[in-house]
Amino acid sequence: MSFLRCMKPELNTHATTSRIKESVESYVQKLSAIDSAKWNAKPANEGWSFAQMYDHLINAHYGMFARMIKGCASQAYGQEGGEMNGDGEKIFSYNSLPPIDIKVPQGFNAKQPEAIEQTVAKDQLEKILRELDALRVLVEGATKTYKIKHPIIGPLNAQQWYNMCDMHWRHHFRQLRKLEKEFLD
């Protein structure tokens, strides 16, 4: 057993749900501070606009995290067993994605985020909030041994995908702060 695996915290679905809800509620609250004229403005560093970042968060939630959790719960398109790699061990030991820009690997159907409308973003985020408890129940009912491969860190079970979902929401606060500093300060 590796040192990092010994450090890995127990994953609690209620605590994870609370953190995700807190993150999503924060994104909803911050929407009102973003002037519609600045919503689609792109930063000087060729990064995403607010509109694209919100689109990415929503699409990642449904297109990757919720889909993989449901796949693990229904034991579809995955595998029994398997271990995440060393990068995954580090991520889970810190319960956080690294504070860097992460590029999605080629071949993972990563598309450039669209410029979603603010009202659509708000509606979708509120829908995510309403559906989180049902997703938590799926995680709690899923076996720990059935896993679906993450493109960077290897096979994850439903609980691990749920925790990655939480980490992903928190990870993009760094990007949000950069956008706020450039366009709202």
GIMO-V246556 format. One record per backbone hydrogen bond with DSSP energy under -0.5 kcal/mol. CO is the residue of the C=O (numbers start at 0). NH is the residue of the N-H. If there is no record, write none. Layout:
co=CO nh=NH
co=CO nh=NH
This chain:
co=1 nh=5
co=2 nh=6
co=3 nh=7
co=9 nh=11
co=10 nh=12
co=11 nh=15
co=12 nh=16
co=13 nh=17
co=14 nh=18
co=15 nh=19
co=16 nh=20
co=17 nh=21
co=18 nh=22
co=19 nh=23
co=20 nh=24
co=21 nh=25
co=22 nh=26
co=23 nh=27
co=24 nh=28
co=25 nh=29
co=26 nh=30
co=27 nh=30
co=27 nh=31
co=28 nh=31
co=29 nh=32
co=29 nh=33
co=30 nh=33
co=32 nh=34
co=34 nh=37
co=34 nh=38
co=35 nh=39
co=37 nh=40
co=38 nh=50
co=42 nh=45
co=48 nh=52
co=49 nh=53
co=50 nh=54
co=50 nh=115
co=51 nh=55
co=52 nh=56
co=53 nh=57
co=54 nh=58
co=55 nh=59
co=56 nh=60
co=57 nh=61
co=58 nh=62
co=59 nh=63
co=59 nh=64
co=60 nh=65
co=61 nh=66
co=63 nh=67
co=64 nh=68
co=65 nh=69
co=66 nh=70
co=67 nh=71
co=68 nh=72
co=69 nh=73
co=70 nh=74
co=70 nh=75
co=71 nh=74
co=78 nh=80
co=78 nh=146
co=84 nh=88
co=85 nh=89
co=86 nh=90
co=87 nh=91
co=88 nh=92
co=89 nh=93
co=90 nh=94
co=90 nh=95
co=91 nh=8
co=97 nh=99
co=100 nh=102
co=104 nh=107
co=108 nh=110
co=113 nh=115
co=116 nh=120
co=117 nh=121
co=118 nh=122
co=119 nh=123
co=120 nh=124
co=121 nh=125
co=122 nh=126
co=123 nh=127
co=124 nh=128
co=125 nh=129
co=126 nh=130
co=127 nh=131
co=128 nh=131
co=130 nh=134
co=131 nh=135
co=132 nh=136
co=133 nh=137
co=134 nh=138
co=135 nh=139
co=136 nh=140
co=137 nh=141
co=138 nh=141
co=142 nh=157
co=144 nh=80
co=146 nh=78
co=147 nh=155
co=149 nh=153
co=152 nh=84
co=153 nh=149
co=155 nh=147
co=156 nh=160
co=157 nh=161
co=158 nh=162
co=159 nh=163
co=160 nh=164
co=161 nh=165
co=162 nh=166
co=163 nh=167
co=164 nh=168
co=165 nh=169
co=166 nh=170
co=167 nh=171
co=169 nh=172
co=170 nh=173
co=170 nh=174
co=171 nh=175
co=172 nh=176
co=173 nh=177
co=174 nh=178
co=175 nh=179
co=176 nh=180
co=177 nh=181
co=178 nh=182
co=179 nh=183
co=179 nh=184
